[in-house]
Amino acid sequence: MTAVKILAVAIAYFVAAKLGLQQQLVRGQVTPLWPSTGIALAALLLFGLRISPGITLGAFLVNVSIGPTMAAVLAISVGNTLAPVGAYLLLERVGFRIELDRLRDALALVFLGAFAGMLVSATVGAASLVVAGGLRPSQFWPAWSVWWTGDAMGVLVVTPLLLASRTTRIPWDAHPLRWVEGAALLLGTFLVTLVATAGPINLLFLVFPFLIWSALRFQLLGAAACALIATTVAIVSAAHHSGPFAQHNLFLNMVALQAFNASAALTALLLAAIIAERNQAHQNIKDVCARLNEVADRLARDKKLEIRLRPPRAGERSRDRSQ
């Protein structure tokens, strides 16, 4: 069974990597969205470290045809494995829960899983390309910024969606208006982000009302889906140097892109976690009230039974005789 999971992870990693490479910016293999990292971290959180060979195999298969040398390919494959493994260990250390129903879990995924964990793959990958002659030393930081942005965004937008999809059940009995609202939310997020990235004026802030709407109404699944849509459209715009990303160099575009993507992911995930905590607290209060009502009813029944079974007192007997 473990071998099947390893093979499935390798295939998913490879397919997602091929999709991510459609927006490559540096040397045909560095892209601002690397969904494979999100798949790798989600697999580790669900199945544990035993599936890590699948990550290495998938990374090797992706890079073997585009790496400058075999040594660089092996180094990049190891770096692409160590990054999600390191992120997984950091999350395990702080007691991360895959339900993402606490504010601390969302913060941990953003800052430990994405920002800190992906420093490893970006550093190892960019350095390997420079050492192998695939990049000039002056290209290290631009390549590093794109690599780190891509891996971090894979964690921020893909991992929550996979974790939420695992625990969410399709509400087939929901009111039709609920389905209409969900479709309008997804379509609206796409269209607004598309318009915001079409002109030279930076209007990306218009996306945030939709992210807030998604978190309030559809919690983690809706927030993760809308964040994925918004960040993907922004990444495509940055990759083509269009809209607000047209007037800057690669490094500045990656800074601006990562600032927007991180803000979008933080807004969606943190608000969804806060709503989940509120709902859980509300449910706990309802459960406590229900138990208190049960206890009160039980005490009332016991009191009535005690009154029936209690023998009459002396004064009560004399009154009964006199009557």
Steps between C-alpha positions, in 0.01 A plus 500: 500500500785739579658432161172595328487827696862577412429441131182710517688787663773481235244510218307789658824689558611448139165605345471808722859597419432483127205733551712738706774509238255657256579831676879454537704819525861388548685244288186304415470346846440776757139610527311736735244227575622150583186305599705183549630633832146544626418144397817372667429671833136392498607139435747515787236641736254227401728195467820584687867489410479154343375650171797740467670275237206581273589870525861430408397276209256758365755782530765291325271410211408865451855636510690222322405634157560869576787502750840615378685201648412178680666630818279810490191286437579283804569805717175669392304178562644474849427868568144462374458210741667660803286815475157335553650250744648786703170687484318186615734455797458866599123469486506178700716670759237768567207255507351587161155355428402422142144626559642856499223598741722707730667833445833358613481229230450757225788711632724193523423394142578848367815585692650156573365286218527754217739782580756319717484147358538605138825687565673163469385411149554853366853521637605149396339529158636842403846418635503169307423677175775756560759234591402288198534797268130522421486853643746783534586597859323834446179308428498322834271741687242544222486120458486453878213748534295327229579155642404596854186679381390197299557248777345719768194565287462130435469450875277803559239429233517126423556340841195662670279409205607135514460481878157666484386273215587195709266593788224682310191318379302626202171643636268347241197601709602868513262766374547582130580860592799370695639343182432820307683701765801270485518515122464880505777524757746295293414675177509843664842433650635399161352795312601762757857370514512490122384862475737606780799358315400624152591867530807690615330613822540260789143408600575166663351622827156452338545125545494511880122550543450174310752320720324629811164396356630151425637451852185629669258294294693187400780482758826325409394331176358818348787714625763261364328472162468877457858558616620247242306675224621848596865406540505295179366790294751736664786258432406469133492880477844528662640227276390695193606838643152641450288743698662624822801269440599656167736773617730309736781248475469135598612541861263792572214317333561200725504724807171662398348166401600331822368795703160473330487121510603484863246767594226318310585164656531651848166677468320190375658242732506707818143620463382147419680371811341773714155414366564130568607579857188713550275226364668242722461723807132553412450125466675437832270751670195329349627161619559631853153658508345173383682305772395755763137465390530123527645528850229748602225269368654203678523691829137613464383140441705375796352774720143405406573133563654584839190696599272208407706241688572711808290383808260762640612694806326494844316826443377379164366173662302688770344729240400196298326340808317818593362523152 
